[in-house]
């Protein structure tokens, strides 16, 4: 497997991972933020703390996903430029 093909595969996998990664804490956040019917003050405090923790987790996952997307995009660009720079289709 050539470097260009490996970079393309890794780049695509990183881009897919960067799209899927924020979905996990977002689903958790949507479940936690459902309102209670007749909540007590303690339930509201616990829910507010859980929502704040889930929002922080979502922000961290989004930052990680952004970094993965940048790395994946760089790998894809490297793969295409490296593939084009080869002479006459050698190694494709």
N, C-alpha and C positions, 0 to 999 in steps of 0.2 A: 504494500500500500504506500503510495507516494505521500510526501509531506503535504502537498496541496489537498489531496483527498482526505487525509487525516484532519487537516485544519478545517476543511469544509464540514466534515462530519461533526467535529467537536463544536464548531461554531453554531451549527444548526441545533445541536442538542442543548447548548447553553442558551440559545434564544428561546427554545421551547421551555426550558426550565425557568427562565426569567418570566415567562408568561404564566406558568402554572404556580409558581412559588407564592405570589400574593393571594391566590385564591383560598389557600388553607386558613390563614387567620381571618380573612374576610368572612368566610362562612361561620367561623367561631364567633366573630363579632356580631353577625346578624342574628345568631341564636341567642346570645347573651342580652342583646338590647331589646328583646321582646318585652313589652310592659306586663307587669303583674295586674291581676284584676283588683284585689284589695290588699295592697302591700303594707307591711308595717314599716316603721322608720328604719329598723335594722336591715330589712330586706332591700330597701332603697339604697342604703349606704353600701351594702355588699354588692348590689348591682352596679352602682356607680364606680366602685373600685374595680370590679371585673371589667367593665366597659373601658375604663382608663388603661388597664393592663392590656386588654386586647387591642386598643388603638395604638399603644406603644409597640406592641408586637407586630402589628400591621405596618407601622412606619419602618421598623427595622427590616422586616421582610421586603418591603418595597425598595429600600436602599440597597439591600443585597441583590434583589432582582435587577435593579438598574445597573449595578456593577457587572453582573453576569451578562446583561444585554450588551454592554459596551465591549466586554471581552469577546463575546460571541460574534458581535458585528466586526470587530477587528480581525478575528480569525477567518470569517467569511471573506472579508476584503483581501486579506493576505492570500487566501486560497485562490481567489479569482485573479489577482495580479500575478501571483506566482505561476498559475496555469497559463496565463497569456504570455508571460515572458519566456516560456520555453519555446525553443525553435522547432518549427515544423511538426508539432504534435508529438514530440518525443515524450514517452512516459505517461501518456494519457490512456 
